[in-house]
Amino acid sequence: MRALAAAAVGLAAALALVLTVTAIGAPTGETSPKPLLTTVPGPKD
């Protein structure tokens, strides 16, 4: 019975977290103007 109560509390906490994040909304961000390196450098001689 304690396991069922713990599962219910965990589910309620997860649902509250999801609703809180949804209410706050996604943060507004900007992309970096500098490009990221996407290639591996060649071997050094």
Buried (B, 14 or more C-beta within 10 A) or exposed (E): EEEEEEEEEEEEEEEEEEEEEEEEEEEEEEEEEEEEEEEEEEEEE
